[in-house]
Amino acid sequence: MTYVSSRPLETMALAISRISKSQIALSALTLFPSFLRLCGQWRQRAVERQYLSELDDHVLADYGLTRQDVIDEAAKPFWRPLDPGSRKS
């Protein structure tokens, strides 16, 4: 029979207290590369949006974009990716 605590916060606190410092450090080391990749993606989006905003209207037309498309994209925060469904066909 499995014991289920009627006090979930106490159970969670007990479980957390059993986590060793080495386990916490290992978790941090495991997450750090993912965090660096995420920062790289954010930086890349910012650079691409800046580059896009510097393109001539004729070049944008070659890509099927309007100046308003670029303005809308450049206004997005760096953490928001391009929404593929937002483009008009």
Secondary structure, DSSP 8 states (H G I E B T S, - for coil): -----S-HHHHHHHHHHT--HHHHHHHHHHHHHHHHHHHHHHHHHHHHHHHHHHS-HHHHHHTT--HHHHHHHHTS-TTS---GGGS--
